Amino acid sequence: MHAVPQQVINFLATSAPFDKLKPQQLTALATSCSVLYLTAQNASTLLKDNLSSLFLIQSGQFSLQEPDGSVSHLSDGDYFGHLVAKQQAFNPEFLTVNHPGLVYVIPSEALANNLQLIPELQLFFSAYKEQTLHNQAIDDSNSIWLHKPLAEVLSEKLVSARQDTPILLAVQLMAQQQVSTLMITDFIDDEEQLVGIMTDRDIRNRVVAAQVDMQEPVAKVMTANPCYIEKQHTLFDALCLMTEMNIHHLPIVESNKLLPIGLVTATDMLRYQRANVLFIIGELMKAQSLYELTRLSWQLPQYFSTHAKRLGDFDVAGKILSQATDIMTRKLIDFFQIKHGMPPFDYCWLVYGSQAREDQTMGSDQDNGLLLARIPDETEAEYFALMSDYVCKGLNKCGIASCTGNIMASNPELRLSLEQAISEAHTWIDSPTPKALLSFNIFLDVRPVAGNINLFKQLHQARSPLFNQSRFLALLARQVGDLSVPLSMFKRFTYDKGTADAINLKKYALNIINSLVRIYALSAQLSMPSTLSRLANLPSEDSLTKRDADNLRDIWLFLNRLRWRHQVSNKVTNNSILIKDLSAIEKHQLKAAFQAIQVAQQGALMKFCGEMS
């Protein structure tokens, strides 16, 4: 065996996915490789002698015409040829040498040996060929209990009865079906709806102990109007609600309906739970003063640095932080109302941006507003102003910084009546400007956190048809189409002036994905603000294909992981990751992610504007 130059081994060791090979495997692969210096004059001849090989570019710039007529620009670290060719066989005539360079030739036999030994290599090249992002850790994260949709954990046995059913028959039904909880339903407006639940505990305390006649209807002893959760939410959402409301049985209902389809219990949570999450949520809920809430909230950074060990933990970190901020908000409202009395009329506390999407990071500031049932008089307005100011300042003390753009309920312009909020939406639609589009984009990701949720539902119902208008969607699509990912034509990272080796993932990637998915969600009139939830609920027949939606989901998760790892590892709150901190495969995946975002931008322009940028 001839000696292998160390520079060959070094280059392969920094090239994804071969950086995963063991030293002896890497040396064996390097031994089998040869190197070509490709120019416009010799490329076709040299490549024809190696048609069954895989080519890895070390230097130079090349263009490859794809079967669909598109052109891929290739540079150092990119592959072409066998295994990644989109047609049946690689055709050298389709490769153009823009700038001469060195290319490693990896024989198919040597490659096949490694593919058999290391499945990750096959997965990498399959994803490379399909232009999708593959990350095994992302696949694994879907099994993390916090991330599981409730639809995946529905109870196999759901037993229900009408509210006029005699208690005796209801108890006998529970015994026959061997269930501890009975859903109580009735028909309201010709639709079957959940009206209550009856548990073993209810039977003990409200029937046996109270000596109630067993022929009485279950309506007399059931828990009426129970808390419930819609099926598109996750186990973590259910955990937070059960902990906050101190309940052990939570019905799962159809989206936008009250038809029960399942049940999640405290026992289910014990099977799935990770105690650290339950602990922090529970402790925040127990806080009895602003001082105590502040003390607990400042433990959040330590919590993440201590418990966020696996990559999959970062997938739910934003949700955990957002849920914690929700709880802080509700507690602060409670503290204010205990001291100043109940509000003069109904309101709904709204959150926008990252808190609404449930993807907060340690550097996220607060974005919130107040939706009022009507225009207040002077005295009423003062109450809501004081409450808003107290909550916003309290959140700031809890580590959720005040918004530099003053998008907070403490700003009088963010305290609107339902009528005013609907009128404002008409203004956005009737006279949009590029500057206005930028400013109100954040208000399109919105979620109710406290108060009368029906006010928000009325607002959504009134605004959805407005935001669904083709002219408005086209303006949003053009706006996001004008944004650029930090990647050159030949797939080299580009950097802002003065930020060498650092890329702001929020500004140049995550914000673009959030904006793209938002447009599709508005088109489908979806109400949920979470990017991942929107992707999961988009109708495939007139929106993104399932493949494209899944790929954007994986890209979003990958980028979010890089951002969170950067913040936790370096104890910073910015979104600018250092490229030198990434592994070879992560650099490759980041480039693939940026390319996929570019394709998604073009797709949105075609769908909503009927044009290519």
N, C-alpha and C positions, 0 to 999 in steps of 0.2 A: 504494500500500500504506500503510495507516494505521500509526502508531507503536504498538509493542507495549509495554505497561507492563513495566518491568524486573522487577517482582515476579512477573509471570506466568512470564517466562523463568527466573527464579531458582527458582521452585517446581518447574517441570518439570525443571530441571537437577538437582534433588535427589530426584526421584521415579524409582524404578526402573520400567521399564528405560530411560527416556528420558535418564538420565544418561550413556548410551553414545552419544548423538547428537553430531554435530559442531555447532559454534556456529551455522553457517548452517542446518543441518537443524532445530535446536532453535528458532531464530527463526521459520522457516517454519511449524513445527507450532504454536507459540504464536500466530502470526497467525491461524491457522484456528480457534482455540479461542474459546469463549464461556464465560461464567460464570453460574451460576444460584444463587440463594439459596433453598434448599429448606426449606419448613416443612410441618407436617402438613396445612395447608390447601391449599397450591398444588402439592405434589409430584406428584400424579397428573397434573394438567393439564400442567405444564411438561415432565414426562418423556415424555408421549405425543407431544409435538411433536418429540421427538428419539429415536425408538425405534431408529434404526439407528446411534446414536452410542455411544461408550464414555465412561463417566463416571468421573472421578477425584476423590476426596474431598479437599478441602483442610482443612475443619473440619466439626464436627458429628458426630452419632452416629446410625447407622441400623441397621435390622434387615431382613434379606432372607430370606423363606421360600423354601426350595429345593424342587425337585420331589419329593424323598423325604420332605418334611414337616419336615426339620430347619431350624434357623434359624441364619443366619450374621450375626454382629455386625460391623458395618463402621464404621471411623473414618478419620482422616486417613491418606492414602497408599494406601487401598484402592480397588479398582475394582469396578464393576458395569455391567451393560448388555451391549451388543453385544460379541462376541468372547469374553467370559468367562462368559456366561450358560450354565447347565447344561441349560436346556431349549432348544428350537429357536429361540425368540424371547424377548426380555426382556419381562416383564409388569410394568408400573409398579405394578399393584395389590398386588403381593407385597412392595413396599417400605414399611417403616414408618419415619417420622421420629421418633426418640427425642429428638433435640436438634437444632434447626435449624442449618444450616451451608452453607458455600460448596462448590459442586461444579463442576469444569471439564467442559465438554462437548467431546469430541474427535470431530469428524466422521469417518465411516467412510472417506471418500475420502482425507483427509489421513493417516489411519492406514494405509490400504492402501499408499500410496506409500512410507511408511517401512518397512513390513513386507517389501516387495519388495527394498528396498535393504539392509536389515539383518536377516539371518536370525535373529539372536539375539533380536529382539523377538518374532518368531513363536514361538520356543521358550519364551520367558518366559510369554507369554499362554496357550500350550497347557498348560504346567505349572500355571499359576495356575488354569485352568479345572478341571484334573484333580486339583487339590490335591496335587500331587507336587512334590518339590524338584528343580529342574533347575539344573545347574551344568555348563557345558561343560567346565570344567577337571576336574571329577570324571569325566566321560565319558572325557576324554583320558587320565586317570591310569590307566585300566584297561589301557592299552597299555604302561605303564612295566614294564620287564622284571622288576624286583624283585617286582612285584605279580602276575605271571602265575602262575596255577595250573599245576602240572606236567601236569595233564590236557590243557592246551592246547598243550603242546610235546612230546608223546609222539613217540618215534621212529617214523617210518612203517614201518621194516623191523626187526622184532624176530625174531631167529633163535634157536632153542633146540634143545637135544639132551639126551638122557638121560645120566646120569652113567656108565652102563656102555658108552657109545659109544666105539669105538676112537679114539685120538687122530688117526690118519690120516683117518678118515671125518669127524671133527669139523673138521679143518683144511680138507679138501676142501669141506665145506659152507660154511665161512666164505668161501673163495675164490669159490665159485659165487654166493653171495649178496652178495659184496662188502661184508662187514661186518668190523669190527676186534674185535668183542666177541661172544662166544657165551654165551647164558644156559644154565646147566646146571640141569635140573629132575629131579625124581623124584616118585613118588607116595608120600605119607605119610598114613596114615589115610584112604586113598581120595581124597585131594586132591592135585592137582599143585602142587608147591611149589618155590620157588627153593632150591637147595642150594649153588650156586656159580656163578662166571663164569670164562671163559677168554678172555684178550685176546691180541693180537699179541705183547705183551711177555712174557706167560707162555710162549708158544710159543718165543720166542727164548731166554729165560733157563732155562726149566724142561724144555724138550724138546730143542731143537737143541744148546744149549751143554752140557747134561747128558747128551746122547746117549741119551735115553730111547727104548725100543722103541716105535715108532709104533702097535703093536697093543695097547699097554696102554690101559686105560680112561681117559677124560678126568678121572675122579675123582682120579687119581694126581697130576695136574699143575695142576688148576684151583685157583682161590682159593676155598676152602670157606667157607661161612657168611659171605658178604660183607655189608658194610653195605648197607642199602636204605632207601628212603623211600616212604611211601604217597602215592598220587596226589593227595589233597586238599591237600597242602602246596604251597608256592610255590617258585619258582626261588631265592628268597633263602634259604629253609630248606635247599634242596639245596646252595647255595653254602657256607653255614656248615658243614654236615656234611662236605662234601668238603674244605674248607680245614682243619677241625679234625682230620679223620682222615687228611689228606694222601693222598687217593685221586683218581683221574682218571676213574673209571667208577662211576656210582651207579645201580643198578637201581631202577626204579619199580614198585611192586606195588599190587595192589588193596587198598582199605581193609579192614583187619582180616583180610587174607589174605596169603599169601606167593606168590600167583600173579603172576609177572612180566608186566607189560603195556607196559613201555617202559624207556628208558635215557637218562640225562642224563650228558654227558661234559664234560671240561675244554674241549673244542673248542666245545661249545654255550655254555658260560659265556663264552668269549672273544667270542662273537658278541653276547652280551647285557650283559656285565659293565660296571659303572662302577667304575673302579679304586679310587676313594676308599673304597668300602665294603669291597672285598677287602683293602685295605691295613690298615684299622683292625682287622678281624677277625683277619687274619694276625698283626699285631703283638701283639695280646693273647694269641694262642695261643703266641707265642714267649717270653713272659715267663717268667723262671726264678726270680723271687723276688717277695716281697710288695712290696718297694720298686719294682721295675720295673713290676709290675702296677698299683700305685697311680699311678705317674708317667704311664703310658699312659692309664689310665682318666680322669684329670683333663683329658685332651685332648679328651674327648668333647664338652663344651660348645662348645669352639672348632671342633670338626669340624662340628657342626650349624650354627653361625652362619656358617661358611665355605661349606659345601656345600649346605645346604638353601636353594636360591634359588627354585625353582619351587614352586607350590602342591602339585603332585603329589609332591614330595619329602617333604612332611609325612605323606602316606599311609603311608609305610613307616618313618618316623622312630621310631615306637614299637616296631616290630618290630626295627629295628637296635639300639636301646638295650636291649631285652629280651634279644636274642641275646647282646649284649656282656655283660650281667649274668649270663646263663647261663654264659658262658665264664669270667668272673671267679669264679663259684661253684665250678665244676669245678677251676679252677686252685688255688683256696684249699684245697679238699679234698685235692688232690694234694700241695700244700706240707705240709699237716698230716700226711698219711700217710707222706710221706718221712721226716719227723722222728720220728713216734710209732709207726710201724708200721701194718700193715693192720688194719681193724676186726675185732672178735672174731666177728661174724656179719653177715649181709646187712642192708642198710638201703636206703632210697630217700629222696633229698632232694627234698622237694616245695616248689613255689612257689605262692603264691596271688595273688589280686587282679590288679593291672595287669601284673605280670610274667608271670603265668600266661596272661592274655589277650593278651599281647604288645602292650600299648598304653601302656607306660611313657612318662612325660614327664620333663623335667629335675627336676621336683619330686617324683617318686614315691619313696616310701620302700620298704624291704624288707618282704616278707611271706613267711615260709617256715616249714617244719617238717620233722620227721624221722619217717619211717615205718620201724619196726623189724620184723624178721622174727619176733621173740618178745620177751617181757619180759626185760630184762637183769638180771644179778645186780649187786651193788654195784660190782665192778671194771669190768664191761662198761659200766655206766651212766656211770661216771666218764669212760671213753674217749669216749663219744658226747657227753657234756656238754662236755668240753674241745674236741672237734672243732667242735661247734656254736658254742661261744663264739668260737673262733678264726675261723671263717668269717664269722659275723655282724659281728664287730669289723673283720675285713678288708674286708668289703663297705662298711662305714661309712667306712673310710679311703679306699676307692675312689670315694666320692661317693654311694653308695646309702645314704641315711640310715637309722638305726635306726628301727624302727616305734614310734610314740608309744603305740600300743595293745599293745605287747609281743607282737605276732604274729610270733614269731621262734623258730627252732629252739633258741636259747639259753634259752628259757623251758621248763622241764621239762614243762609242760602241753602243749607242742607237740611233744614227743618221745613218740610212742605206738607200741605194737606194733600189728601188723595186727589182732589180736583186739580190742585196746582201741579202735582207730579205728572198727571196725565196730560195736562196742557203743555208742560215742559217737553214731554216726549213728542208732541205734535210739532213743537218748534224745532226740535232736532231733525225731524223728518222733512218738514216743509222748507227749511232754509239751512241745509247743512253746508259747512265750510271745512276745508282741510284742518284748520286749527280747532274747530268745534269737534270734528270727528276724533281728533287726538284726545281732547279733554273729556269727552263723555264716554269714550270706550270703556273706561273703568266702571261706569255705572251699568254696563250691560252684563257684568258678572255680579249678581246681587243675591242675597239670601237673608231671610228674616231670622232674628236671633231671640227677640223678646217682645212681649206685648201681644196685641191682637193679630194673629197670623192671617186672619181673613182679609185684613186691609191689604196685605201684600198680594194675596190671591186675586183680589179685585184689580190691583194695579197691573199684575201680570196679564190678567184676562183682557184688560183694556189696551195694553201696550203691544202684546204679541202680534196682532194683525198689522200694526204700524211697522214694527221691526222686520216683518216678513216681506215688506214691499221690495220688489226687484231693484228699483233705483237705489234704495238705501243699501241693500246688500252689495250692489255693484260698487258703490263708493267705498264700502268697507274692504271689499276684495282688492280694489285698486290701491288702497292705502297700505294693506299688508303686502301687496305685490311689489311695492316700492322699497320694502325693507330688504337688506342684503345679509346673507350669512358670511362669516369671516373666512371665506375660502376662495382662492384664486382659480382662474380657468383651468390650471393644471394641478388643481387639488392641493395647493399649499396653503397652510394657515396664514391669514393676514391679521395684522394687529393695529390697534389704534395708536396714534402717535404718542410716544412716551409710555407705552404699555407693552414693551417687548416681551414676548413669551406668555402673555396673559390674555385670556379671552373672557369677556363678560357673557356667561351663558344665559343669564336672564334676558339681557338686552338683545342679543344676537341669535337666540335660538328658542328658548322657552316662551318668550313673549310672542314670537311669530307663531309657534304651534298653538298657543292659547287663543290667539286672534283668529287663526284659520278655523279651528274647531268651533269657536264662538259663532262665526258666520254660518257654518253648517247647522249649528244648533238653533240659531235665530230663524233660519230657513225652515227648519222642522218644527218651530214653535215649542222647543223643549224648555222647561222651566228650571232644570237643575244647572247650577253654575260650574260645577266641578268638570275640569277638562276630561278626566278619565271617565266620569259618569256620562258625559255627553257622548264621548266616543262609543261607549257601550250601548247607548240608547238611540243612536242615529238610525233612521230607517234606511236599510241598505238599498232599497229599490230606487230611491231618488236622492242619494247622497253619496258619501264615500263608500267604496266597496268594503266588505269585511276585511279583506287582506290589507287594504290601505289604512283602514281604521286601526287594525291590530298593529301595523307597523308604526304608525304615529304614536300609539300607546307605548310600545316598547322603546321608541326613541325618547319620548317624554320621561319615562321611568329612568332610562339610562342617563339622560342629562341631569335629571333631578338628583340622582345618586352622586354624580360627580360633584354637583354643587354642594350637597349636604356633607359629603366626605371632606371636601375642601374646608368648609366652615368648621366642622367638628374637629378635624385633625389639626388645623392651624389656629383654632380658637379666634376666628374672625367672623365678621358678619357680611362681608362683601360677596359678590357673585362671580368674581374674576378668578377662574382656575388657572393654574400654571401648567403649561403644556409639558414642561420637564417633569412634572409630578406624575404624568400618565404613563402607563405601561404601553408597550408597542401595540398590543391589540386594542387598547382603549383609544390610542391615537387613530388607529385605522377605523374603529367604530365611530369616532367623533366625526371624521371626514365623511363616512357613509351617512351619518345622521344629517350633516349639513346638506349633502347632496339630495337626500330624500326630502328635506324641508323645501329645497328649491323646486323639486318636482311638484310637491304639494301646492306651492304658491302658484305655479303655472296652471295646475289643475283647477284651483279656485278662480283664477282669472278666466279660464275657458268656460267654466260653468256659470259664473255670475256676471261676467262681462262679455263673454263670447269673443275673447281676444287672447293673443299671446303678448306677453310683455317684451 
